[in-house]
């Protein structure tokens, strides 16, 4: 049998390691259909799932907590992929996935789940995107960015001013009598 020199063994080992690294990288990119922003978001969700899995394996959390958070992560992933496929943009807004009993965590006066309509805006902060059912129903909202919030507030202020101008102009057609002291 032929014995390899030290430098030849090093070269063979390096080639072997690089080949394995290439296979590993190819295995980790199932979301290659998405751009870097969406891929990063999906990677973030994978990391969150690993944290929840790790905490469950250490028995730091209850099984109910584990199940709800795993389902929430799954719902966030499903909505992100749905949004990107619909829009074709490499962008995911800040998403919130809540169950009906968690509405108070994001709303002062929570809406009734039965009255939610797609693209409806709540409190100039959230846009309702839809619901995802995974053993329980998660309602998904996109947090509006500061520019969208400012635009909505400006629109509501402008419409309120117009409404006030309308009532002022109708009052302006009649004049109050001038009272002169005697």
Order of alpha helices (4+ residues) and beta strands (2+ residues): alpha-alpha-alpha-beta-beta-beta-beta-alpha
